[in-house]
Amino acid sequence: MTSFFLFLSKVFKWSFGFFDTFGNVLNWVLFIVCCALFTYWCYVLVKTLGNNKDKDYYSPTEGKFPYYDPNIYKKEG
């Protein structure tokens, strides 16, 4: 029975090492993805909206989804 618990102990030690390594790899992957998104966000802000180009920006959804739609929020009665 002792050998079983020693084996179980080795399995637990291996699983904690695996989860530690997996967490480290996942952390780096998420960090790289977030860096890429941040770089893209900066690119959009500087390239497409920089130098007062935001006045010429056309939003394809502007006016189509209003915050307050009187057709939906009309009083009954």
C-alpha positions, 0 to 999 in steps of 0.5 A, a space after each residue: 500500500 505504501 508503494 501506491 501512495 508513493 506513486 500517487 505522490 509522484 503523480 501529484 508532483 508531476 501534475 503540479 509541475 505540468 500545471 505550473 508549466 502550462 500556466 506559464 506558457 498560457 501566460 506568455 501566449 496571452 501576453 503576446 496576443 494582448 501586445 498584438 492587440 495593443 499594437 493594432 489599437 495604436 496603429 488604428 488610433 495613429 494611422 486612421 484617426 491621427 492628424 485630425 482625420 477623425 473628422 473625416 471618419 465615417 462609421 458604418 453603424 452610426 445612426 443605425 443602432 440608436 441608444 434611445 429608439 422612440 419606436 421601442 420606448 413609447 408610452 402606452 395609453 
